[in-house]
């Protein structure tokens, strides 16, 4: 696979003006709106080979009543509204 080569700043300018939505298939009022920002690339083992993958950040804009309760519980458990999820695990699953 070829290395990832694209203009992150240009894509982020596009993403700044666009919102993304997840709609629950069970409850119409359960909608989660979020934004995405690309933050870079890093190496990751994919099927035994090192490859470049895209790193990104999701920003929660709004959520429905049930989704908000679930997300608030998760944020309380991790101790805040921002959490970086990192891994150094290179094990092939």
C-alpha positions as CSV (number, residue, x, y, z in Angstrom):
1,X,0.0,0.0,0.0
2,X,1.3,3.5,-0.8
3,X,1.9,6.0,2.0
4,X,-0.9,8.4,2.8
5,X,-0.2,11.7,1.1
6,X,-2.9,14.4,1.3
7,X,-3.3,17.9,2.5
8,X,-4.7,17.6,6.1
9,X,-5.2,21.4,6.4
10,X,-7.3,21.5,3.2
11,X,-9.5,18.6,4.3
12,X,-9.9,20.1,7.8
13,X,-11.1,23.4,6.2
14,X,-13.8,21.4,4.4
15,X,-14.7,19.4,7.6
16,X,-15.0,22.7,9.6
17,X,-18.1,23.6,7.6
18,X,-19.8,20.2,7.7
19,X,-21.6,18.4,10.5
20,X,-22.2,14.6,10.6
21,X,-25.2,12.9,12.1
22,X,-26.0,9.5,13.6
23,X,-29.7,8.7,13.8
24,X,-31.0,5.9,15.9
25,X,-32.9,3.3,13.9
26,X,-35.2,2.8,17.0
27,X,-36.0,6.4,18.1
28,X,-36.2,9.3,15.7
29,X,-35.5,11.8,18.5
30,X,-32.2,10.1,19.3
31,X,-29.8,12.0,17.0
32,X,-26.1,12.6,17.6
33,X,-24.4,15.5,15.8
34,X,-20.6,15.7,15.6
35,X,-17.7,17.2,13.8
36,X,-14.4,15.6,12.7
37,X,-10.9,17.0,12.6
38,X,-7.9,15.1,11.1
39,X,-4.9,15.3,13.4
40,X,-2.3,13.5,11.5
41,X,-1.1,10.0,10.6
42,X,0.8,7.3,12.4
43,X,2.1,3.8,11.7
44,X,0.0,0.8,12.6
45,X,0.3,-2.9,11.9
46,X,-2.5,-4.0,9.6
47,X,-2.6,-7.7,8.6
48,X,1.1,-8.1,9.7
49,X,2.5,-5.0,7.8
50,X,3.2,-1.5,9.0
51,X,0.9,1.0,7.3
52,X,0.0,4.7,7.7
53,X,-3.4,5.3,9.2
54,X,-5.2,8.6,9.7
55,X,-5.7,10.0,13.3
56,X,-8.7,12.1,14.0
57,X,-10.7,13.8,16.7
58,X,-14.5,13.7,17.1
59,X,-16.3,16.7,18.6
60,X,-19.7,16.0,20.0
61,X,-22.1,18.9,19.0
62,X,-25.4,17.6,20.4
63,X,-27.2,14.4,21.3
64,X,-30.7,13.1,22.1
65,X,-31.9,12.6,25.7
66,X,-30.9,8.9,26.0
67,X,-27.7,9.3,24.2
68,X,-26.8,12.3,26.4
69,X,-27.3,10.2,29.5
70,X,-25.1,7.4,28.2
71,X,-22.4,9.8,27.0
72,X,-22.4,11.7,30.3
73,X,-21.9,8.5,32.2
74,X,-18.9,7.6,30.0
75,X,-17.4,11.1,30.4
76,X,-17.9,10.9,34.2
77,X,-16.1,7.5,34.2
78,X,-13.1,8.8,32.4
79,X,-12.9,12.0,34.4
80,X,-13.8,14.7,32.0
81,X,-15.1,15.7,28.6
82,X,-11.8,15.1,26.7
83,X,-9.9,11.9,26.6
84,X,-7.2,10.8,24.3
85,X,-7.4,7.1,23.5
86,X,-3.9,5.7,22.7
87,X,-2.5,2.3,22.1
88,X,1.0,1.0,21.6
89,X,-0.3,-2.5,21.1
90,X,1.1,-3.9,17.9
91,X,-0.3,-7.4,18.3
92,X,-1.9,-8.9,15.2
93,X,-5.4,-10.0,16.2
